[in-house]
Amino acid sequence: MKLTPREKDKLMLSLAAMVARDRKARGVKLNYPETIALITDFVVEGARE
């Protein structure tokens, strides 16, 4: 599968946000990159709607 750099960035962001959501659900305190990934994913998903 060939992805553009933009698509790769979105995929990595989505994956990081999924990991952050799982960690937050377990009660683990999120670090800065995980927090930013979670916020950015929320913004990107909101823009789709």
mmCIF file of the N, C-alpha and C atoms, coordinates in Angstrom:
data_MODEL
# 
_entry.id   MODEL 
# 
loop_
_atom_site.group_PDB 
_atom_site.id 
_atom_site.type_symbol 
_atom_site.label_atom_id 
_atom_site.label_alt_id 
_atom_site.label_comp_id 
_atom_site.label_asym_id 
_atom_site.label_entity_id 
_atom_site.label_seq_id 
_atom_site.pdbx_PDB_ins_code 
_atom_site.Cartn_x 
_atom_site.Cartn_y 
_atom_site.Cartn_z 
_atom_site.occupancy 
_atom_site.B_iso_or_equiv 
_atom_site.pdbx_formal_charge 
_atom_site.auth_seq_id 
_atom_site.auth_comp_id 
_atom_site.auth_asym_id 
_atom_site.auth_atom_id 
_atom_site.pdbx_PDB_model_num 
ATOM 1   N N  . MET A 1 1  ? 0.843   -1.160 0.000  1.00 0.00 ? 1  MET A N  1 
ATOM 2   C CA . MET A 1 1  ? 0.000   0.000  0.000  1.00 0.00 ? 1  MET A CA 1 
ATOM 3   C C  . MET A 1 1  ? 0.899   1.238  0.000  1.00 0.00 ? 1  MET A C  1 
ATOM 4   N N  . LYS A 1 2  ? 0.616   2.139  -0.909 1.00 0.00 ? 2  LYS A N  1 
ATOM 5   C CA . LYS A 1 2  ? 1.388   3.377  -0.997 1.00 0.00 ? 2  LYS A CA 1 
ATOM 6   C C  . LYS A 1 2  ? 0.578   4.511  -0.382 1.00 0.00 ? 2  LYS A C  1 
ATOM 7   N N  . LEU A 1 3  ? 1.194   5.155  0.584  1.00 0.00 ? 3  LEU A N  1 
ATOM 8   C CA . LEU A 1 3  ? 0.546   6.273  1.262  1.00 0.00 ? 3  LEU A CA 1 
ATOM 9   C C  . LEU A 1 3  ? 1.369   7.537  1.057  1.00 0.00 ? 3  LEU A C  1 
ATOM 10  N N  . THR A 1 4  ? 0.679   8.634  0.962  1.00 0.00 ? 4  THR A N  1 
ATOM 11  C CA . THR A 1 4  ? 1.368   9.915  0.871  1.00 0.00 ? 4  THR A CA 1 
ATOM 12  C C  . THR A 1 4  ? 1.907   10.272 2.257  1.00 0.00 ? 4  THR A C  1 
ATOM 13  N N  . PRO A 1 5  ? 2.875   11.174 2.323  1.00 0.00 ? 5  PRO A N  1 
ATOM 14  C CA . PRO A 1 5  ? 3.378   11.579 3.641  1.00 0.00 ? 5  PRO A CA 1 
ATOM 15  C C  . PRO A 1 5  ? 2.275   12.118 4.555  1.00 0.00 ? 5  PRO A C  1 
ATOM 16  N N  . ARG A 1 6  ? 1.322   12.818 3.992  1.00 0.00 ? 6  ARG A N  1 
ATOM 17  C CA . ARG A 1 6  ? 0.214   13.350 4.800  1.00 0.00 ? 6  ARG A CA 1 
ATOM 18  C C  . ARG A 1 6  ? -0.638  12.212 5.369  1.00 0.00 ? 6  ARG A C  1 
ATOM 19  N N  . GLU A 1 7  ? -0.908  11.198 4.543  1.00 0.00 ? 7  GLU A N  1 
ATOM 20  C CA . GLU A 1 7  ? -1.691  10.052 5.010  1.00 0.00 ? 7  GLU A CA 1 
ATOM 21  C C  . GLU A 1 7  ? -0.934  9.284  6.086  1.00 0.00 ? 7  GLU A C  1 
ATOM 22  N N  . LYS A 1 8  ? 0.380   9.163  5.938  1.00 0.00 ? 8  LYS A N  1 
ATOM 23  C CA . LYS A 1 8  ? 1.192   8.491  6.955  1.00 0.00 ? 8  LYS A CA 1 
ATOM 24  C C  . LYS A 1 8  ? 1.129   9.246  8.278  1.00 0.00 ? 8  LYS A C  1 
ATOM 25  N N  . ASP A 1 9  ? 1.200   10.581 8.203  1.00 0.00 ? 9  ASP A N  1 
ATOM 26  C CA . ASP A 1 9  ? 1.119   11.391 9.420  1.00 0.00 ? 9  ASP A CA 1 
ATOM 27  C C  . ASP A 1 9  ? -0.222  11.204 10.119 1.00 0.00 ? 9  ASP A C  1 
ATOM 28  N N  . LYS A 1 10 ? -1.305  11.200 9.346  1.00 0.00 ? 10 LYS A N  1 
ATOM 29  C CA . LYS A 1 10 ? -2.637  11.009 9.935  1.00 0.00 ? 10 LYS A CA 1 
ATOM 30  C C  . LYS A 1 10 ? -2.765  9.632  10.572 1.00 0.00 ? 10 LYS A C  1 
ATOM 31  N N  . LEU A 1 11 ? -2.191  8.624  9.912  1.00 0.00 ? 11 LEU A N  1 
ATOM 32  C CA . LEU A 1 11 ? -2.246  7.264  10.437 1.00 0.00 ? 11 LEU A CA 1 
ATOM 33  C C  . LEU A 1 11 ? -1.467  7.158  11.749 1.00 0.00 ? 11 LEU A C  1 
ATOM 34  N N  . MET A 1 12 ? -0.274  7.741  11.792 1.00 0.00 ? 12 MET A N  1 
ATOM 35  C CA . MET A 1 12 ? 0.532   7.711  13.011 1.00 0.00 ? 12 MET A CA 1 
ATOM 36  C C  . MET A 1 12 ? -0.154  8.473  14.147 1.00 0.00 ? 12 MET A C  1 
ATOM 37  N N  . LEU A 1 13 ? -0.762  9.585  13.807 1.00 0.00 ? 13 LEU A N  1 
ATOM 38  C CA . LEU A 1 13 ? -1.487  10.372 14.803 1.00 0.00 ? 13 LEU A CA 1 
ATOM 39  C C  . LEU A 1 13 ? -2.658  9.578  15.372 1.00 0.00 ? 13 LEU A C  1 
ATOM 40  N N  . SER A 1 14 ? -3.385  8.920  14.491 1.00 0.00 ? 14 SER A N  1 
ATOM 41  C CA . SER A 1 14 ? -4.528  8.121  14.922 1.00 0.00 ? 14 SER A CA 1 
ATOM 42  C C  . SER A 1 14 ? -4.078  6.977  15.829 1.00 0.00 ? 14 SER A C  1 
ATOM 43  N N  . LEU A 1 15 ? -2.988  6.333  15.472 1.00 0.00 ? 15 LEU A N  1 
ATOM 44  C CA . LEU A 1 15 ? -2.461  5.234  16.279 1.00 0.00 ? 15 LEU A CA 1 
ATOM 45  C C  . LEU A 1 15 ? -2.007  5.736  17.652 1.00 0.00 ? 15 LEU A C  1 
ATOM 46  N N  . ALA A 1 16 ? -1.312  6.866  17.664 1.00 0.00 ? 16 ALA A N  1 
ATOM 47  C CA . ALA A 1 16 ? -0.861  7.436  18.940 1.00 0.00 ? 16 ALA A CA 1 
ATOM 48  C C  . ALA A 1 16 ? -2.051  7.810  19.819 1.00 0.00 ? 16 ALA A C  1 
ATOM 49  N N  . ALA A 1 17 ? -3.112  8.326  19.203 1.00 0.00 ? 17 ALA A N  1 
ATOM 50  C CA . ALA A 1 17 ? -4.313  8.687  19.966 1.00 0.00 ? 17 ALA A CA 1 
ATOM 51  C C  . ALA A 1 17 ? -4.994  7.444  20.532 1.00 0.00 ? 17 ALA A C  1 
ATOM 52  N N  . MET A 1 18 ? -5.008  6.363  19.763 1.00 0.00 ? 18 MET A N  1 
ATOM 53  C CA . MET A 1 18 ? -5.602  5.115  20.258 1.00 0.00 ? 18 MET A CA 1 
ATOM 54  C C  . MET A 1 18 ? -4.832  4.611  21.478 1.00 0.00 ? 18 MET A C  1 
ATOM 55  N N  . VAL A 1 19 ? -3.509  4.648  21.409 1.00 0.00 ? 19 VAL A N  1 
ATOM 56  C CA . VAL A 1 19 ? -2.678  4.223  22.542 1.00 0.00 ? 19 VAL A CA 1 
ATOM 57  C C  . VAL A 1 19 ? -2.948  5.117  23.749 1.00 0.00 ? 19 VAL A C  1 
ATOM 58  N N  . ALA A 1 20 ? -3.036  6.416  23.506 1.00 0.00 ? 20 ALA A N  1 
ATOM 59  C CA . ALA A 1 20 ? -3.288  7.359  24.601 1.00 0.00 ? 20 ALA A CA 1 
ATOM 60  C C  . ALA A 1 20 ? -4.645  7.106  25.249 1.00 0.00 ? 20 ALA A C  1 
ATOM 61  N N  . ARG A 1 21 ? -5.670  6.840  24.431 1.00 0.00 ? 21 ARG A N  1 
ATOM 62  C CA . ARG A 1 21 ? -7.004  6.547  24.988 1.00 0.00 ? 21 ARG A CA 1 
ATOM 63  C C  . ARG A 1 21 ? -6.970  5.293  25.856 1.00 0.00 ? 21 ARG A C  1 
ATOM 64  N N  . ASP A 1 22 ? -6.267  4.262  25.388 1.00 0.00 ? 22 ASP A N  1 
ATOM 65  C CA . ASP A 1 22 ? -6.159  3.022  26.159 1.00 0.00 ? 22 ASP A CA 1 
ATOM 66  C C  . ASP A 1 22 ? -5.446  3.265  27.490 1.00 0.00 ? 22 ASP A C  1 
ATOM 67  N N  . ARG A 1 23 ? -4.351  4.012  27.445 1.00 0.00 ? 23 ARG A N  1 
ATOM 68  C CA . ARG A 1 23 ? -3.607  4.303  28.670 1.00 0.00 ? 23 ARG A CA 1 
ATOM 69  C C  . ARG A 1 23 ? -4.448  5.130  29.635 1.00 0.00 ? 23 ARG A C  1 
ATOM 70  N N  . LYS A 1 24 ? -5.171  6.107  29.107 1.00 0.00 ? 24 LYS A N  1 
ATOM 71  C CA . LYS A 1 24 ? -6.015  6.953  29.961 1.00 0.00 ? 24 LYS A CA 1 
ATOM 72  C C  . LYS A 1 24 ? -7.131  6.130  30.597 1.00 0.00 ? 24 LYS A C  1 
ATOM 73  N N  . ALA A 1 25 ? -7.700  5.201  29.841 1.00 0.00 ? 25 ALA A N  1 
ATOM 74  C CA . ALA A 1 25 ? -8.770  4.345  30.363 1.00 0.00 ? 25 ALA A CA 1 
ATOM 75  C C  . ALA A 1 25 ? -8.266  3.453  31.497 1.00 0.00 ? 25 ALA A C  1 
ATOM 76  N N  . ARG A 1 26 ? -6.982  3.084  31.444 1.00 0.00 ? 26 ARG A N  1 
ATOM 77  C CA . ARG A 1 26 ? -6.400  2.264  32.508 1.00 0.00 ? 26 ARG A CA 1 
ATOM 78  C C  . ARG A 1 26 ? -5.991  3.090  33.719 1.00 0.00 ? 26 ARG A C  1 
ATOM 79  N N  . GLY A 1 27 ? -6.095  4.417  33.582 1.00 0.00 ? 27 GLY A N  1 
ATOM 80  C CA . GLY A 1 27 ? -5.763  5.281  34.704 1.00 0.00 ? 27 GLY A CA 1 
ATOM 81  C C  . GLY A 1 27 ? -4.318  5.738  34.727 1.00 0.00 ? 27 GLY A C  1 
ATOM 82  N N  . VAL A 1 28 ? -3.592  5.505  33.633 1.00 0.00 ? 28 VAL A N  1 
ATOM 83  C CA . VAL A 1 28 ? -2.195  5.927  33.556 1.00 0.00 ? 28 VAL A CA 1 
ATOM 84  C C  . VAL A 1 28 ? -2.142  7.393  33.154 1.00 0.00 ? 28 VAL A C  1 
ATOM 85  N N  . LYS A 1 29 ? -1.298  8.154  33.816 1.00 0.00 ? 29 LYS A N  1 
ATOM 86  C CA . LYS A 1 29 ? -1.146  9.567  33.488 1.00 0.00 ? 29 LYS A CA 1 
ATOM 87  C C  . LYS A 1 29 ? -0.449  9.684  32.130 1.00 0.00 ? 29 LYS A C  1 
ATOM 88  N N  . LEU A 1 30 ? -1.026  10.502 31.237 1.00 0.00 ? 30 LEU A N  1 
ATOM 89  C CA . LEU A 1 30 ? -0.479  10.644 29.891 1.00 0.00 ? 30 LEU A CA 1 
ATOM 90  C C  . LEU A 1 30 ? 0.712   11.595 29.888 1.00 0.00 ? 30 LEU A C  1 
ATOM 91  N N  . ASN A 1 31 ? 1.689   11.287 29.017 1.00 0.00 ? 31 ASN A N  1 
ATOM 92  C CA . ASN A 1 31 ? 2.811   12.205 28.858 1.00 0.00 ? 31 ASN A CA 1 
ATOM 93  C C  . ASN A 1 31 ? 2.463   13.242 27.784 1.00 0.00 ? 31 ASN A C  1 
ATOM 94  N N  . TYR A 1 32 ? 3.361   14.182 27.563 1.00 0.00 ? 32 TYR A N  1 
ATOM 95  C CA . TYR A 1 32 ? 3.076   15.301 26.655 1.00 0.00 ? 32 TYR A CA 1 
ATOM 96  C C  . TYR A 1 32 ? 2.739   14.839 25.230 1.00 0.00 ? 32 TYR A C  1 
ATOM 97  N N  . PRO A 1 33 ? 3.547   13.969 24.583 1.00 0.00 ? 33 PRO A N  1 
ATOM 98  C CA . PRO A 1 33 ? 3.204   13.554 23.212 1.00 0.00 ? 33 PRO A CA 1 
ATOM 99  C C  . PRO A 1 33 ? 1.857   12.836 23.120 1.00 0.00 ? 33 PRO A C  1 
ATOM 100 N N  . GLU A 1 34 ? 1.536   12.031 24.117 1.00 0.00 ? 34 GLU A N  1 
ATOM 101 C CA . GLU A 1 34 ? 0.248   11.338 24.110 1.00 0.00 ? 34 GLU A CA 1 
ATOM 102 C C  . GLU A 1 34 ? -0.904  12.327 24.248 1.00 0.00 ? 34 GLU A C  1 
ATOM 103 N N  . THR A 1 35 ? -0.727  13.323 25.084 1.00 0.00 ? 35 THR A N  1 
ATOM 104 C CA . THR A 1 35 ? -1.761  14.337 25.269 1.00 0.00 ? 35 THR A CA 1 
ATOM 105 C C  . THR A 1 35 ? -1.981  15.122 23.986 1.00 0.00 ? 35 THR A C  1 
ATOM 106 N N  . ILE A 1 36 ? -0.898  15.518 23.339 1.00 0.00 ? 36 ILE A N  1 
ATOM 107 C CA . ILE A 1 36 ? -0.998  16.263 22.085 1.00 0.00 ? 36 ILE A CA 1 
ATOM 108 C C  . ILE A 1 36 ? -1.657  15.403 21.011 1.00 0.00 ? 36 ILE A C  1 
ATOM 109 N N  . ALA A 1 37 ? -1.313  14.119 20.939 1.00 0.00 ? 37 ALA A N  1 
ATOM 110 C CA . ALA A 1 37 ? -1.925  13.219 19.956 1.00 0.00 ? 37 ALA A CA 1 
ATOM 111 C C  . ALA A 1 37 ? -3.423  13.101 20.196 1.00 0.00 ? 37 ALA A C  1 
ATOM 112 N N  . LEU A 1 38 ? -3.821  13.012 21.443 1.00 0.00 ? 38 LEU A N  1 
ATOM 113 C CA . LEU A 1 38 ? -5.239  12.894 21.785 1.00 0.00 ? 38 LEU A CA 1 
ATOM 114 C C  . LEU A 1 38 ? -6.005  14.160 21.408 1.00 0.00 ? 38 LEU A C  1 
ATOM 115 N N  . ILE A 1 39 ? -5.447  15.305 21.719 1.00 0.00 ? 39 ILE A N  1 
ATOM 116 C CA . ILE A 1 39 ? -6.098  16.578 21.387 1.00 0.00 ? 39 ILE A CA 1 
ATOM 117 C C  . ILE A 1 39 ? -6.175  16.759 19.877 1.00 0.00 ? 39 ILE A C  1 
ATOM 118 N N  . THR A 1 40 ? -5.080  16.478 19.182 1.00 0.00 ? 40 THR A N  1 
ATOM 119 C CA . THR A 1 40 ? -5.042  16.650 17.731 1.00 0.00 ? 40 THR A CA 1 
ATOM 120 C C  . THR A 1 40 ? -6.015  15.712 17.041 1.00 0.00 ? 40 THR A C  1 
ATOM 121 N N  . ASP A 1 41 ? -6.108  14.479 17.518 1.00 0.00 ? 41 ASP A N  1 
ATOM 122 C CA . ASP A 1 41 ? -7.057  13.532 16.934 1.00 0.00 ? 41 ASP A CA 1 
ATOM 123 C C  . ASP A 1 41 ? -8.484  14.029 17.121 1.00 0.00 ? 41 ASP A C  1 
ATOM 124 N N  . PHE A 1 42 ? -8.770  14.595 18.279 1.00 0.00 ? 42 PHE A N  1 
ATOM 125 C CA . PHE A 1 42 ? -10.095 15.150 18.546 1.00 0.00 ? 42 PHE A CA 1 
ATOM 126 C C  . PHE A 1 42 ? -10.413 16.278 17.566 1.00 0.00 ? 42 PHE A C  1 
ATOM 127 N N  . VAL A 1 43 ? -9.439  17.144 17.315 1.00 0.00 ? 43 VAL A N  1 
ATOM 128 C CA . VAL A 1 43 ? -9.628  18.268 16.393 1.00 0.00 ? 43 VAL A CA 1 
ATOM 129 C C  . VAL A 1 43 ? -9.821  17.766 14.966 1.00 0.00 ? 43 VAL A C  1 
ATOM 130 N N  . VAL A 1 44 ? -9.009  16.808 14.539 1.00 0.00 ? 44 VAL A N  1 
ATOM 131 C CA . VAL A 1 44 ? -9.114  16.270 13.174 1.00 0.00 ? 44 VAL A CA 1 
ATOM 132 C C  . VAL A 1 44 ? -10.466 15.585 12.974 1.00 0.00 ? 44 VAL A C  1 
ATOM 133 N N  . GLU A 1 45 ? -10.892 14.806 13.946 1.00 0.00 ? 45 GLU A N  1 
ATOM 134 C CA . GLU A 1 45 ? -12.186 14.131 13.838 1.00 0.00 ? 45 GLU A CA 1 
ATOM 135 C C  . GLU A 1 45 ? -13.329 15.144 13.847 1.00 0.00 ? 45 GLU A C  1 
ATOM 136 N N  . GLY A 1 46 ? -13.185 16.192 14.621 1.00 0.00 ? 46 GLY A N  1 
ATOM 137 C CA . GLY A 1 46 ? -14.206 17.238 14.647 1.00 0.00 ? 46 GLY A CA 1 
ATOM 138 C C  . GLY A 1 46 ? -14.299 17.970 13.321 1.00 0.00 ? 46 GLY A C  1 
ATOM 139 N N  . ALA A 1 47 ? -13.171 18.127 12.644 1.00 0.00 ? 47 ALA A N  1 
ATOM 140 C CA . ALA A 1 47 ? -13.163 18.806 11.345 1.00 0.00 ? 47 ALA A CA 1 
ATOM 141 C C  . ALA A 1 47 ? -13.853 17.966 10.275 1.00 0.00 ? 47 ALA A C  1 
ATOM 142 N N  . ARG A 1 48 ? -13.852 16.658 10.451 1.00 0.00 ? 48 ARG A N  1 
ATOM 143 C CA . ARG A 1 48 ? -14.507 15.777 9.474  1.00 0.00 ? 48 ARG A CA 1 
ATOM 144 C C  . ARG A 1 48 ? -16.017 15.931 9.494  1.00 0.00 ? 48 ARG A C  1 
ATOM 145 N N  . GLU A 1 49 ? -16.550 16.270 10.641 1.00 0.00 ? 49 GLU A N  1 
ATOM 146 C CA . GLU A 1 49 ? -18.010 16.347 10.797 1.00 0.00 ? 49 GLU A CA 1 
ATOM 147 C C  . GLU A 1 49 ? -18.574 17.632 10.313 1.00 0.00 ? 49 GLU A C  1 
# 
